[in-house]
Amino acid sequence: MSTIENTSRRRVRDYEGDRRASDKRGRRKINFSLYPVAYYEIGDSYYYLKRQLLFALIGLVIMFGVSFLDYHHYHRFAAIILGLSYFALLLVLVLPSQEGGVHRWIGVGAFGIQASEISKFAIILFLAHWGSRYYDRMDTFKYGILPGAAVFLSTALLLLFEPHYSCIVIIGILTVIMLYVSGIKVKWLAIGAAILVALILLLWVTGMLTYAMERMDGWGQALNEDLDRDMWNSTWQTRNSLYAIGSGGLFGLGLGQSRQKYLYLPEPQNDFIFAIVCEELGLVGAVIILLIFALLVWRGVIIALRARDRFGKLLGIGLISHIGLQVILNILVITDWLPNTGISLPFFSYGGSSLLTLMFEMGVILSISRSSNIEKS
């Protein structure tokens, strides 16, 4: 039996022992089917729920407030916001590292701000600003490929030192989307892709992608039976994610009745939360949630296309693409179609900075909608 499996089983026994002792003393009674990770790690079964509800309430206030703010104001501050994102990425590099030796969070009291979340919005905003200002010249190298490549490569370099490879992938795809809808020629994208592949190979040869290669160990092998101990440990999280999805069946085990979140699936409240959703709500519930995401993206694209100016169109498409892209990548990760990387599921995964950023972006989309060419009935 692997070390990780032994650890997980020991945690379950410890959890059950703590629960029974607590119930016997009469100090705390909880439902074993609820929030085992929060109880085991924090001692408060509702820790993540309470914090996420707080973030959601703050996010709703931000969303509605931003929706009444004219989105054209961001046009003037695009370069400043991009500069602030660079400052945040530099700041995390000089702050003490977090668990695993990574540099990603800026501590603010009891909360933390993930610098990369600011970068995603900043890049979308700047490229929307640039693309709307120089739309007629975006098919040239000077005004098309050069600014986009400079912004992406400089941000990616800072993310490389954190390291945060999943965010590099996200901002890379978002940069391509923004440049394409801004009118850049496809040949420039093809040349850029070739250069990027060559750069990745160079980093791999020089050993700078060691962290990323470790995360790729076991990709696509989670359900193989003839794995050695190291590979078994590497695929532990993905394997239990697939177990959760498979055990949900058509209609699921019932809300709150997941088995894999009993400390078998690491971080079930974060990147792998949709695996728990599939286990509890089944294929039917999972498909309904994905359809809701699809409708949200479709509606966002419609709002963007009906914006009264090019800046609104580009900004709206970029923001809604961010949401849709993270949904797709997260689903591909939990089903082992992509290597196990830290990509959260929008509006579901636990995390204050991510949720607040997404709610802010939804507020900007609502602001675009308020002044769009949609007929009022």
N, C-alpha and C positions, 0 to 999 in steps of 0.2 A: 504494500500500500504506500502511496507517495506521501511525501512530507506535507504537501498542501492538503491532501485529503485527510490525513491524520489531524492536522490543525483545525480543519473545518469541523470534523466530528467532535473534537475536543471542545470547540467553541459552542456547539449545539448542546453538549452535555452541561457545560458551565452555565449556559443560558437557562436551561431547564432547571438546574439546581438553584440558581439565583431566584428564578421565578417562584419555585415551590417554597423556598425559604422566606421570600418576601411575603407570599400569600399567607404562610403560617404565622408570621409575625403580625399580619394584618396591616402592614404599613403601605403596601402597594398591591393592587390587584389589576392585572392586565390580561388582555386576550392574547394568547400565544401566537395567534395568526397575524398579529399586528406589529409591524415595525421592529422586528428582532434585531436588526443591525444597529438601530439607534439605541435600543436598550442595552445591548451588549457593549457598545463602544462608549456611549455617553452616560448611560444609566437613566435616560429619559426616553420612553417609547415614542413620544410625540415631538422629539427635538427637531427633526428635519421637517415635519409637517408644520410646526408652529413658525419656524423661520421662513419656510417657503410661502406660507400664507401671508406673512408680513411683507416679504418681497413682492408678492402678487398685488397686495393692496397698494403699496407704494408705486408699483408699476402701472396700475390702473390710473392712479392720480397723474402720473407722468404722461401716460398715453393720451388721456383726455386733455390735459393742459397743452401738450405739444400739438394736438390736432387743431387747436384754435390759433396756433402761431403760424404765420405765413411762411411757407417753406422756402420762399425766395431769399429769406435772411441768411440761410445756410450758404447761398451762392457766394456771399461776400467773405465768409469766414472759413471757406474750404481749406485754404492753405494753412490757416492758423490751427484748425482742428487736426490737420495732418501733422503739423509740427508738434502738437500736444501728444499725438499718438507715438511719435518718435521719442519724445521725452519720457513717456511712460515705459516704453520698451527698454530704454537705457537705464531708467531708475530701477527696474526689477533686477537688472544684472548686477547692480552694486549692493542690493539688499541681501540679507541672509537667504540662503537657499531653503526650499521646502523639502518635504519628504521625497526621497528618491534623488536628491541633488539637483532638482530643477529650479529655475528662477522664473516664476510666472505671476506671482501675486504681490500686490501692494497692500500691506495691512493698514486698515483704518479702524482702530479700536477693535471691537469684536468681529468686524467684518473684513472682507478682503475684496480687492478689485483686480480682476484679471486683465492685464494690459492688452492682451491680444484681442479682447472684445472691442476695445476702443479702436484698434487698428482696422478691423473689418469695416466698421462704419466709416472711418476716416478715408479709406481707400475708395470705397463706393462713392462717397461724397465728392472727393477730389476728382475722380475720373468723370463723374457726371458733370461737374463744373467745367473741366477741361474740354470734354467732348461737346458740350453745348456751346462753348465759346469759340472753339476752332473746328466746328463740324465740317465746314467746307474744305478744310485742309487735313482732315484726319487720315486721308489715304496716302499721306506723305510720311517719310521716315522721321522727319524732324518733329512734326506735330502729332503723329500717330503713335508709332512704335516706341520712340525714344522716351517720352514722358511716362508712358505706362510701364515700360521696362525698368526705368529708373526708380519709380515708386515701389514696384513689386520687389525688385532685387534688394533695395536698401532695407525694406521691411523684412524680407525673408532672411537677410543676413543677421539682423538682430534676433529674429525668432530662432535662428539656427543655434545661437549661443545659449538660449534658455534651457534645453532645446524644446521646441514645440512644432514638430513636423506636420501634425494634422492641420494646424492653423496655416502653415505654409501652403499645403495642398488647397485649402479652402480659398485663401486670398489669391492663389495662382489661378484657380478656375474662375473666381469672380472678376479678376483682371481681364481674363480672356473674354468673358461675357460682356463686360463694360466696353472694351475696345471694339468688339464685334458690332454691338448695337450702335456704337458711335460712328461707324462707317469705315473702320480700318479694313484694308485689303486682306483677303484670306492668305495671300502669299506671305505676308509679314508674320501671320500667326504660325504658318508652317515653319518658317525660318526660326522663329522664336522657340517653337517646340523642339527643333533639332538642337539648338544651342542649349536648351534646358536639359535635354537628355545627356548631352556631352558634359555639362556641368555636374550632373548627378553622378555620372561615371567617374569624374575626376575626384569628387568628394568621397566616393566609395573606395577608390584606389588609395587615397591618402588617409583613410581610416576615420574621417569625420562623420561618417554615417553609422558608426558602431551602435549608437543608441537605437537608431531606426531599424537596423538589421536585427537587433535583438527582439524588437517588437514584431518582426516578421517571422520569427521562429515558430514553426508549427502551423503556419497559415495553410488552411485547407486540409489539415490532418487531424482535426479535433476528435473525429469519431473513429479513427483507425485503432485497431486492437493491438497491433504489434509495436507500440511506441516504447522507447526506453524511458527511464525515470525522468531525465531532464526534459524530454519532449512532452511527457505526460504533464509535468508541472507547467510547462510553457503554454499548453493548450487548455489548462484547467478552466479558466474563465469562459472561453469560447465554448467548451464542451458543455458546461452547465447552462450556458445560454441556449444552446440547441436542445438540451434536455427540457428546459422550461418551455420553449416554443412547441416542442413535440408533445409534451404531456398535456398541453392545453386543449388539444383536439379541436373539434369544431366549435363548441360553445364554451369551453374553458372550465376551470375548476370552481369558479365563483369568485366574486370580488372579495379580496382579502385572504383567499385560500391558497395562495402560492406556497409551494414546498421549497423551491430553489432559493427563495430569499431568506430561508432559515440558515444563513451564513454559509451556504454552499456556493452561491453565485456572488463573487466579490463586487462591491459597489453597485448593488441593485437599484439604488436610488439615483444613480448618476447615468453614466453612458449606456448601461444595459437595462434601463428601466422598461424599455419596450418589450424585452424578453419576458419580464414579469407580467406586463399587460397581456401578452399573448397567452401566457399560462393561465391567467385568471379569467380573461374574457374570450379566449379561443380565437380561431380564425375569423369568425364572424365579427367579433368586437374589434380585432386588429384591422380588418378591412374597412370597417366603418370609420375608424380613426384616420386611416390613410386617405380615405375619400374626403374627409373633412379637411385634411391638409391640402389635398389636391384642389378642392373648391376654394380654399383660402388663396393658394397660389394663382389659380385661374382668375379670381376676382381681383387680385392685386395687379396682374398683368393688364386686365381690362381697364382698371383705374389709371394705370401708368400710360397706356396708349391713348386715353382720352384726356390726358393733361393738356393744358392750354399752351404750354411752351415745351421746348426740347429739354430743358433742364429737369422739369418735372417728369417727363417721360423716362429719361435716363436714370434719374434718382429712384423713381418708383420701381423700374425693372430691376435695378441693382439690389434694392432692399428686399424685394419679394424673392429674388433669386437666391439671396443669402439664406432665407428660411427654407425654401424648397431644396436647396443643395444640401443643407445639414440634415434634413429629414432623410434624403436618399442615402447619403453617406453613412448615417447612423444605422439604417436598416441593413445596408450591405455589410457593416461591421458585425452586427449581432448575429447575422446569418452566415458568417464566415466567408462571404464573397470578397471582403477586403481584410487586410491584416488588422489586428486588434489595436486601435488607436483611440485617443481620447476625443471623440466627437460626440457632443451632447445632442439630445433630441429636443428641438425647440419647444418651449412651454411645458415640457414634461420633466426633463432632467433637473435634479436639484442643483441650485447655484444661483446666488443673488445677482452677480454682475451680468451673467448671461441673460437671465430673465428680465432684468431692468433694461438692458440694451435692446433686447427684442421688443419689449413694450414701447420703448422710445421710438424704435424704427416703425412699429405699427402706427404710432401717433403721427409720424411724418407721412406715412401712406394715407392716413385719414385726412391729413392737411391737404395733400394733393387731391384727394377725392372731393373735398369741399369746394375747390375752385376748378374742378374738371368740367369737361363738356358733356356731362351726363344730364339728360333732360330730367327736370324735376316734375313729378306728377302730383 
